Amino acid sequence: MSDAIYSPDVVIVGGGVAGLTVALNLAPRKVCVITKSSLGINTSSSWAQGGIAAAVSKDDSNESHINDTLTTAKGLANIDAIKEVVNNAKGIIDDLEGYGVNFDKNEDGTFNLGLEGAHSFNRIIRSKGDSSGLEIMRGLIEKVKKSDHITVLENVSIDRIMTEKNTIYGVIGRFTDDNVPDSNVIIQSSHVVLATGGLGGIFANTTNPRSSYGEGVALASHAGATLTDMEFVQFHPTGLDFGLDPTPLATEAIRGEGAYLVNQDEERFMFGIHPDHELAPRDLIAQNIFKQIEKGNSVFLDCRHMGSNFNTRFPQVSSYCENADLDPERDLLPIIPVAHYHIGGVKTDLKGQTSVEGLWCCGEVAATGIHGANRLASNSLLESLVFAKIVANEINKKNIKKDIHISSKFIKIFKEKTKNKIRAKKYIWQLRSSMMRNLGIVRNKDSIIRGLNDVLKIERESKGLSAKLNDMILVSKFIIIGAYLRRESRGCHLRSDYQDTDEDFIKHFDIKYSEIDGYIKTILDSTISEVDEKLVS
């Protein structure tokens, strides 16, 4: 079968909230949106239970929202990025309502605002309690389907961004549907937007879809882009421990409405740890749940006192519980911390531009600087939406090259398809288990080196088996390098051998694909001084 070739003005990799928002705001430019599955299926955006943080109540203010974000970020946030996002929150809500998105409201027409951890006010705008992502995606997808300038390519996995001499030529990939004959998918464009989501699938316990394994980070790094803050992986405290993969999430909004965190003795162990108890910052709660588990305790979410309408307030969580034969009004719900959100990623400026001209990023794959070392709840959808509009506006200012053609030498490279999927799955699970065990909530030098050795062993044994596995190995290396270099505990990066926050580490670690081998050698040699200066930005 001949290759499928497209030549839009802009190609967007990813069909979640960020990708679709970019596409809508690029009109009338011709846009091609690429998704690995059917549009709206298996995206972190669709699974998002929390809402959008916005200071819309009369008692609240943008200044308070900014301060809460700064406090949670533990000294590493970019204040300009925070202001850009927070100050545009109200406009984003207006945009979504214009797309037909329905948010929960009171009888007087005001928003029924929820409270989540580390927020000073009720400022979480939600839909159907715990179905915000699903409702936002519904509105965006309906708008996309009515937009003539957007072409959606479903069931396509991108293998590489094509660059030469720091110039973008487009992307090349393949159909993921086994029923489609073997052929390349070639999209030629001078502007590529990555909106691929996160990398929680690198870890054995995660709330992320299986398709979230750091694809965008891998693509950008191969294209020569700079990555940053790769060590900061946020673990959500309340994954529902029902033995499922991915792990169902119990939204923080449940604790915002009064749920308790208890151990098997029904002790509320967050008392004495933080004055906000169950609404302390996520990093602190996740770390204390981990400590309970280390002691041999089981940890639960206690909703039994919250009233008889739990299922109408939190329909998604109620559905998960029903499938596990548990009733939140009667039973304690077993929980574990789970990989939920990657704070680092592809380094961008405040326009969403990466270090490679013509390569843009927004959403979870991007490291804009807003989250610092720890993300404030319900800031992620907001950040995705704000920066998606910014990226679209910036591309709209650019001249679009019309004579882009991907060289045949690139096409030949990617004719080979993934081989031996059964063997690849075995290695993928080994990698995920090792990353959870060694680079999870608590790390130290020994566990980091064990994790690196595991990854290198898997790489040697699995070479050529799977493009997905190759990406996961690469992304794991980036996380390991960042975790090794940050010799302190800060935000969601906790090292048991460096338990204090160190003022000398109020800095970011940047890394490129071309530098990996040197850093790995340094780690295995257990020295660090020679690379410190090189990585600090």
C-alpha positions as CSV (number, residue, x, y, z in Angstrom):
1,M,0.0,0.0,0.0
2,S,1.3,3.5,-0.8
3,D,2.1,6.0,1.9
4,A,-0.6,8.3,3.1
5,I,0.7,11.9,2.7
6,Y,-0.9,15.1,4.1
7,S,0.3,18.7,3.8
8,P,-1.6,20.9,6.3
9,D,-0.5,24.3,7.5
10,V,0.0,22.9,11.1
11,V,0.1,19.4,12.5
12,I,-1.0,18.7,16.1
13,V,0.0,15.5,17.8
14,G,-2.6,14.7,20.5
15,G,-6.4,15.0,20.6
16,G,-7.0,16.0,24.2
17,V,-8.0,19.4,25.7
18,A,-4.8,21.1,24.6
19,G,-4.6,19.7,21.1
20,L,-8.2,20.4,20.2
21,T,-8.0,23.9,21.7
22,V,-5.0,24.7,19.5
23,A,-6.8,23.4,16.5
24,L,-10.0,25.4,17.0
25,N,-8.0,28.6,17.5
26,L,-5.9,28.2,14.3
27,A,-8.9,28.8,12.0
28,P,-8.9,29.3,9.1
29,R,-5.5,27.7,8.7
30,K,-5.6,24.0,7.6
31,V,-4.9,21.8,10.6
32,C,-4.3,18.1,11.0
33,V,-4.9,16.6,14.4
34,I,-3.4,13.1,15.1
35,T,-4.7,10.8,17.7
36,K,-3.5,7.3,18.7
37,S,-7.1,6.0,19.1
38,S,-10.6,7.3,18.3
39,L,-11.0,11.0,19.1
40,G,-11.8,11.5,22.7
41,I,-10.9,7.9,23.8
42,N,-8.1,7.1,26.2
43,T,-7.0,10.6,26.8
44,S,-6.1,12.0,30.2
45,S,-8.3,15.0,29.4
46,S,-11.4,12.8,29.2
47,W,-10.5,11.0,32.4
48,A,-9.9,14.3,34.4
49,Q,-12.3,14.3,37.4
50,G,-11.2,17.6,38.9
51,G,-12.2,20.9,37.3
52,I,-10.7,24.2,36.4
53,A,-9.4,26.5,39.1
54,A,-10.6,30.1,38.6
55,A,-11.0,32.9,41.0
56,V,-14.6,33.8,40.2
57,S,-16.3,34.2,43.6
58,K,-16.7,37.6,45.2
59,D,-14.3,36.7,48.1
60,D,-11.6,35.3,45.9
61,S,-9.0,37.0,43.7
62,N,-6.4,36.3,41.0
63,E,-3.8,37.4,43.5
64,S,-4.9,34.7,46.0
65,H,-4.9,32.0,43.2
66,I,-1.4,33.2,42.2
67,N,-0.1,33.0,45.8
68,D,-1.6,29.5,46.3
69,T,0.1,28.3,43.1
70,L,3.4,29.9,44.2
71,T,3.3,28.4,47.7
72,T,2.6,24.9,46.3
73,A,5.4,25.2,43.7
74,K,8.0,25.2,46.5
75,G,10.3,27.9,45.0
76,L,10.7,26.7,41.5
77,A,7.7,28.3,39.6
78,N,7.9,30.9,36.9
79,I,5.8,33.8,38.3
80,D,5.2,35.2,34.8
81,A,3.8,31.8,33.6
82,I,1.5,31.7,36.7
83,K,0.2,35.2,36.1
84,E,-0.4,34.4,32.4
85,V,-2.5,31.3,33.3
86,V,-4.4,32.7,36.3
87,N,-5.2,36.0,34.7
88,N,-6.8,34.3,31.7
89,A,-8.9,31.8,33.7
90,K,-12.2,33.7,33.4
91,G,-11.8,34.1,29.7
92,I,-11.2,30.4,29.3
93,I,-14.4,29.5,31.1
94,D,-16.3,31.9,28.8
95,D,-14.7,30.2,25.8
96,L,-15.8,26.7,27.0
97,E,-19.3,27.8,27.7
98,G,-19.4,29.2,24.2
99,Y,-18.5,25.7,23.0
100,G,-21.5,24.4,24.8
101,V,-19.7,23.0,27.9
102,N,-22.0,22.8,30.9
103,F,-20.6,23.5,34.4
104,D,-22.3,22.9,37.7
105,K,-24.2,25.9,38.9
106,N,-26.3,27.1,41.8
107,E,-30.0,28.1,41.5
108,D,-29.0,31.7,41.2
109,G,-26.8,30.9,38.1
110,T,-23.4,31.3,39.9
111,F,-20.9,28.5,39.7
112,N,-21.1,25.7,42.3
113,L,-17.5,26.0,43.3
114,G,-15.6,23.1,44.9
115,L,-12.6,23.2,47.3
116,E,-9.4,21.2,46.8
117,G,-6.1,20.9,48.6
118,A,-3.9,24.0,49.2
119,H,-6.5,26.4,47.7
120,S,-7.5,29.3,50.0
121,F,-11.0,29.5,48.6
122,N,-13.6,27.4,46.9
123,R,-12.6,28.0,43.3
124,I,-12.9,24.7,41.4
125,I,-15.4,25.0,38.5
126,R,-16.7,21.4,37.8
127,S,-19.1,19.5,35.7
128,K,-21.3,16.7,37.1
129,G,-19.2,16.6,40.2
130,D,-16.3,14.4,39.0
131,S,-16.8,14.4,35.2
132,S,-15.3,17.7,34.2
133,G,-12.8,16.4,31.7
134,L,-15.4,14.3,29.9
135,E,-17.8,17.3,29.6
136,I,-15.1,19.6,28.4
137,M,-14.0,17.1,25.8
138,R,-17.6,16.6,24.6
139,G,-17.9,20.3,24.0
140,L,-14.6,20.6,22.2
141,I,-15.1,17.5,20.0
142,E,-18.5,18.8,18.9
143,K,-17.0,22.1,17.9
144,V,-14.1,20.3,16.1
145,K,-16.5,18.2,14.1
146,K,-18.2,21.3,12.8
147,S,-14.9,23.0,11.9
148,D,-14.0,22.6,8.2
149,H,-10.4,23.6,8.7
150,I,-9.6,20.6,10.9
151,T,-8.8,17.1,9.7
152,V,-8.6,14.4,12.4
153,L,-6.4,11.4,11.7
154,E,-7.4,8.6,14.2
155,N,-5.5,5.5,15.1
156,V,-2.1,6.9,14.1
157,S,1.1,6.7,16.1
158,I,3.9,9.2,15.4
159,D,7.4,7.8,15.3
160,R,9.5,10.9,14.6
161,I,9.4,14.6,14.1
162,M,11.3,15.2,10.9
163,T,14.0,17.9,11.3
164,E,17.1,18.8,9.4
165,K,19.5,21.7,10.4
166,N,17.0,22.7,13.1
167,T,14.2,23.0,10.6
168,I,10.9,21.3,11.0
169,Y,9.6,19.3,8.1
170,G,6.6,17.5,9.7
171,V,6.1,14.1,11.3
172,I,6.0,10.5,10.2
173,G,4.2,7.6,11.8
174,R,2.0,4.6,11.1
175,F,-1.5,3.3,11.6
176,T,-2.1,1.5,14.9
177,D,-5.1,-0.4,13.6
178,D,-3.9,-4.0,12.8
179,N,-6.6,-4.2,10.1
180,V,-4.9,-1.3,8.1
181,P,-2.3,-2.5,5.6
182,D,1.3,-1.6,6.4
183,S,2.0,2.0,5.3
184,N,3.6,5.2,6.6
185,V,1.5,8.2,7.5
186,I,3.5,11.3,6.4
187,I,2.3,14.8,7.5
188,Q,4.4,17.6,5.9
189,S,4.4,20.9,7.8
190,S,6.8,23.6,9.1
191,H,4.9,23.8,12.4
192,V,4.4,20.8,14.7
193,V,2.5,21.1,18.0
194,L,2.9,18.4,20.6
195,A,-0.1,18.0,22.9
196,T,0.5,14.4,23.8
197,G,-0.1,14.4,27.5
198,G,2.0,12.9,30.3
199,L,4.1,9.9,31.1
200,G,2.3,8.2,34.1
201,G,2.3,4.9,32.1
202,I,6.0,4.6,32.9
203,F,5.0,3.6,36.4
204,A,3.2,0.4,37.5
205,N,0.6,2.3,39.5
206,T,-0.9,5.2,37.6
207,T,-4.2,6.9,36.8
208,N,-3.1,7.7,33.3
209,P,-4.3,5.8,30.2
210,R,-1.9,3.2,28.8
211,S,-1.2,5.5,25.9
212,S,0.4,8.1,28.3
213,Y,4.0,6.9,28.4
214,G,5.9,10.0,27.5
215,E,5.6,9.8,23.7
216,G,5.8,13.6,23.3
217,V,8.9,13.9,25.4
218,A,10.6,11.2,23.3
219,L,9.5,12.8,20.1
220,A,10.8,16.2,21.1
221,S,14.1,14.9,22.5
222,H,14.8,13.1,19.2
223,A,14.1,16.3,17.4
224,G,16.8,18.1,19.5
225,A,14.5,19.9,21.9
226,T,15.6,20.7,25.5
227,L,13.8,19.0,28.4
228,T,13.6,20.2,32.0
229,D,12.4,19.2,35.5
230,M,12.1,15.6,34.4
231,E,12.4,14.4,38.0
232,F,9.1,16.0,39.2
233,V,6.4,13.4,38.9
234,Q,3.3,14.1,41.0
235,F,1.7,11.1,42.7
236,H,-2.0,11.5,43.5
237,P,-2.7,10.4,47.0
238,T,-6.0,8.7,46.4
239,G,-5.9,6.1,43.7
240,L,-8.6,3.5,44.3
241,D,-6.7,0.2,45.1
242,F,-9.0,-2.1,43.3
243,G,-6.3,-4.1,41.5
244,L,-6.9,-2.4,38.2
245,D,-4.5,-1.0,35.6
246,P,-4.8,1.9,35.2
247,T,-5.8,2.7,38.7
248,P,-9.1,4.5,39.1
249,L,-8.9,7.9,40.7
250,A,-10.8,9.3,43.6
251,T,-10.9,13.0,42.9
252,E,-9.6,15.4,45.5
253,A,-13.0,17.1,45.4
254,I,-14.2,14.3,47.6
255,R,-11.8,15.3,50.4
256,G,-12.8,18.9,49.6
257,E,-16.4,18.0,50.6
258,G,-15.2,16.3,53.9
259,A,-13.9,12.8,53.3
260,Y,-11.3,11.5,55.7
261,L,-8.0,9.7,55.2
262,V,-7.7,6.9,57.7
263,N,-5.7,3.7,58.3
264,Q,-7.1,0.3,59.3
265,D,-7.5,1.6,62.9
266,E,-9.6,4.5,61.5
267,E,-7.0,6.9,62.7
268,R,-7.0,10.2,60.7
269,F,-3.2,10.2,60.4
270,M,-2.9,13.7,58.7
271,F,-3.8,15.3,62.0
272,G,-0.6,16.7,63.4
273,I,1.1,16.7,60.0
274,H,-0.6,19.7,58.5
275,P,-3.2,22.2,59.7
276,D,-5.4,21.5,56.7
277,H,-5.4,17.7,57.4
278,E,-6.9,15.9,54.4
279,L,-6.6,19.1,52.3
280,A,-2.8,19.5,52.7
281,P,-0.8,19.8,49.5
282,R,-0.8,16.6,47.4
283,D,2.9,15.9,47.8
284,L,2.7,15.9,51.6
285,I,-0.4,13.6,51.7
286,A,1.1,11.1,49.2
287,Q,4.3,10.9,51.2
288,N,2.4,10.3,54.5
289,I,0.2,7.6,52.9
290,F,3.5,6.0,51.7
291,K,4.8,6.2,55.3
292,Q,1.7,4.5,56.5
293,I,2.0,1.7,54.0
294,E,5.7,1.3,54.9
295,K,4.7,0.7,58.5
296,G,2.4,-2.1,57.3
297,N,-0.8,-0.2,57.6
298,S,-3.6,-0.1,55.0
299,V,-5.0,3.3,54.0
300,F,-8.6,4.2,53.2
301,L,-10.8,7.0,52.0
302,D,-13.7,7.3,54.5
303,C,-16.8,8.8,52.9
304,R,-19.4,7.1,55.1
305,H,-20.4,10.3,56.9
306,M,-20.9,12.4,53.7
307,G,-24.6,11.7,53.1
308,S,-26.8,9.6,50.9
309,N,-26.3,11.4,47.6
310,F,-22.7,10.5,47.1
311,N,-23.5,8.7,43.9
312,T,-25.1,11.8,42.3
313,R,-22.3,14.1,43.5
314,F,-19.5,11.8,42.3
315,P,-20.9,9.5,39.6
316,Q,-17.6,8.3,38.2
317,V,-16.1,7.3,41.5
318,S,-19.4,5.7,42.5
319,S,-19.3,3.7,39.3
320,Y,-15.8,2.5,40.1
321,C,-16.9,1.5,43.6
322,E,-20.0,-0.3,42.3
323,N,-17.8,-2.4,40.0
324,A,-15.6,-3.3,43.0
325,D,-18.7,-4.2,45.0
326,L,-18.1,-1.4,47.5
327,D,-20.5,1.3,48.7
328,P,-18.9,4.6,49.7
329,E,-21.8,5.3,52.0
330,R,-21.1,2.0,53.9
331,D,-17.5,0.9,53.2
332,L,-14.0,2.2,53.6
333,L,-12.4,2.6,50.2
334,P,-8.8,1.3,49.9
335,I,-6.3,3.7,48.4
336,I,-2.7,4.0,47.2
337,P,-0.7,6.9,45.8
338,V,-0.4,6.7,42.0
339,A,1.6,8.4,39.3
340,H,-0.8,11.1,38.1
341,Y,0.9,14.1,36.5
342,H,4.3,15.0,35.1
343,I,5.4,18.5,36.1
344,G,8.5,18.5,33.9
345,G,8.7,17.9,30.2
346,V,9.6,19.8,27.0
347,K,11.0,23.2,28.0
348,T,9.0,26.1,26.4
349,D,9.0,29.8,26.7
350,L,5.8,31.8,27.5
351,K,4.7,31.5,23.9
352,G,4.8,27.7,23.9
353,Q,7.9,27.6,21.7
354,T,10.5,24.9,22.3
355,S,14.2,25.2,21.6
356,V,13.6,23.9,18.1
357,E,12.1,26.5,15.7
358,G,8.6,25.5,14.6
359,L,8.1,22.9,17.4
360,W,5.5,23.9,19.9
361,C,4.2,22.3,23.1
362,C,1.2,22.7,25.4
363,G,-0.5,20.7,28.0
364,E,1.1,18.2,30.3
365,V,4.0,17.4,27.8
366,A,5.2,21.1,28.2
367,A,7.2,22.5,31.0
368,T,6.0,26.1,31.1
369,G,7.2,26.8,34.6
370,I,3.8,27.3,36.2
371,H,3.9,24.3,38.6
372,G,7.5,24.5,39.9
373,A,8.2,21.4,42.0
374,N,4.5,20.6,42.8
375,R,1.2,21.2,41.0
376,L,-1.7,22.9,42.7
377,A,-4.9,20.9,42.1
378,S,-7.0,21.8,39.1
379,N,-4.4,24.1,37.6
380,S,-3.6,21.5,34.9
381,L,-6.7,21.8,32.7
382,L,-6.4,25.6,33.1
383,E,-2.8,25.7,32.0
384,S,-3.5,23.4,29.0
385,L,-6.3,25.6,27.8
386,V,-4.5,28.9,28.3
387,F,-1.3,27.9,26.6
388,A,-3.1,26.1,23.8
389,K,-4.7,29.5,22.9
390,I,-1.3,31.2,23.2
391,V,0.4,28.6,20.9
392,A,-2.4,29.0,18.3
393,N,-2.1,32.8,18.5
394,E,1.7,32.7,18.0
395,I,1.5,30.3,15.0
396,N,-1.2,32.6,13.5
397,K,1.4,35.4,13.4
398,K,3.9,33.2,11.5
399,N,4.3,32.7,7.8
400,I,3.4,29.1,6.8
401,K,5.8,27.5,4.4
402,K,4.0,25.8,1.6
403,D,6.9,23.9,-0.1
404,I,7.6,21.4,2.7
405,H,8.5,17.9,1.5
406,I,9.9,15.1,3.7
407,S,12.9,13.5,2.1
408,S,12.6,9.9,0.9
409,K,15.6,9.0,3.1
410,F,13.4,9.6,6.2
411,I,10.6,7.5,4.8
412,K,12.8,4.4,4.4
413,I,13.9,4.6,8.1
414,F,10.4,4.0,9.4
415,K,9.2,1.2,7.2
416,E,9.8,-1.4,9.9
417,K,6.8,-2.1,12.1
418,T,6.7,-3.1,15.8
419,K,7.8,-6.8,16.2
420,N,6.9,-9.4,18.8
421,K,4.3,-7.5,20.8
422,I,4.0,-10.3,23.4
423,R,7.7,-10.1,24.3
424,A,7.5,-6.3,24.4
425,K,4.7,-6.4,26.9
426,K,6.8,-8.4,29.3
427,Y,9.6,-5.9,29.1
428,I,7.2,-3.0,29.4
429,W,5.8,-4.4,32.7
430,Q,9.3,-5.0,34.0
431,L,10.2,-1.4,33.3
432,R,7.0,0.0,34.9
433,S,7.5,-2.2,38.0
434,S,11.1,-1.1,38.4
435,M,10.3,2.6,37.9
436,M,7.5,2.4,40.5
437,R,9.8,0.6,43.0
438,N,12.9,2.6,42.5
439,L,11.8,6.0,41.2
440,G,8.4,6.3,42.9
441,I,7.3,8.5,45.7
442,V,10.5,8.1,47.6
443,R,13.9,7.8,45.9
444,N,17.6,7.6,47.0
445,K,20.9,7.2,45.3
446,D,20.8,3.4,45.6
447,S,17.3,3.1,44.3
448,I,18.0,5.4,41.4
449,I,21.1,3.4,40.4
450,R,19.1,0.2,40.7
451,G,16.4,1.7,38.5
452,L,19.0,2.8,35.9
453,N,20.6,-0.7,35.8
454,D,17.1,-2.3,35.3
455,V,16.4,0.1,32.4
456,L,19.7,-0.6,30.8
457,K,19.2,-4.3,31.1
458,I,15.8,-4.1,29.6
459,E,17.2,-2.0,26.8
460,R,19.9,-4.6,26.0
461,E,17.5,-7.5,26.0
462,S,14.6,-5.9,24.1
463,K,16.4,-4.0,21.4
464,G,14.2,-3.5,18.3
465,L,11.0,-5.2,19.8
466,S,8.8,-2.1,20.1
467,A,8.8,1.6,19.3
468,K,6.7,2.2,22.4
469,L,9.1,0.3,24.7
470,N,12.0,2.3,23.2
471,D,10.3,5.5,24.0
472,M,9.5,4.3,27.6
473,I,13.2,3.4,28.1
474,L,14.3,6.8,26.8
475,V,11.9,8.7,29.0
476,S,12.8,6.6,32.1
477,K,16.4,7.6,31.6
478,F,15.5,11.3,31.6
479,I,13.6,10.9,34.9
480,I,16.4,8.9,36.4
481,I,19.0,11.5,35.5
482,G,16.9,14.4,36.9
483,A,16.2,12.4,40.1
484,Y,19.9,11.7,40.6
485,L,21.0,15.3,40.1
486,R,18.5,16.8,42.5
487,R,20.2,16.1,45.8
488,E,17.4,17.4,48.0
489,S,13.7,16.9,48.7
490,R,11.4,19.5,47.2
491,G,7.8,19.3,46.3
492,C,6.9,15.9,44.7
493,H,10.6,14.9,44.5
494,L,11.4,13.2,47.8
495,R,14.8,11.7,48.5
496,S,15.3,9.7,51.7
497,D,19.1,10.4,51.6
498,Y,18.6,14.1,51.2
499,Q,15.4,14.8,53.2
500,D,15.8,18.6,53.5
501,T,15.1,21.3,51.0
502,D,18.4,22.9,49.9
503,E,18.5,26.6,48.8
504,D,21.4,25.6,46.5
505,F,18.9,23.7,44.4
506,I,16.6,26.5,43.5
507,K,17.4,25.8,39.9
508,H,16.3,23.7,37.0
509,F,18.0,20.8,35.3
510,D,17.9,20.9,31.5
511,I,18.8,17.9,29.4
512,K,19.0,17.0,25.7
513,Y,19.0,13.6,24.0
514,S,22.6,14.0,22.8
515,E,23.8,14.3,26.4
516,I,22.2,11.1,27.9
517,D,25.2,8.8,27.5
518,G,27.5,11.1,29.4
519,Y,25.1,11.5,32.3
520,I,24.5,7.8,32.6
521,K,28.2,7.1,32.7
522,T,28.5,9.7,35.5
523,I,25.7,8.1,37.5
524,L,27.2,4.7,37.1
525,D,30.6,6.1,38.2
526,S,28.8,7.7,41.2
527,T,30.2,11.1,40.6
528,I,28.3,14.3,39.9
529,S,30.4,17.4,40.2
530,E,31.6,17.3,36.5
531,V,28.0,17.6,35.2
532,D,26.5,19.9,37.7
533,E,27.3,23.2,35.9
534,K,26.4,21.8,32.5
535,L,22.8,20.9,33.5
536,V,21.9,24.0,35.5
537,S,19.9,26.6,33.6
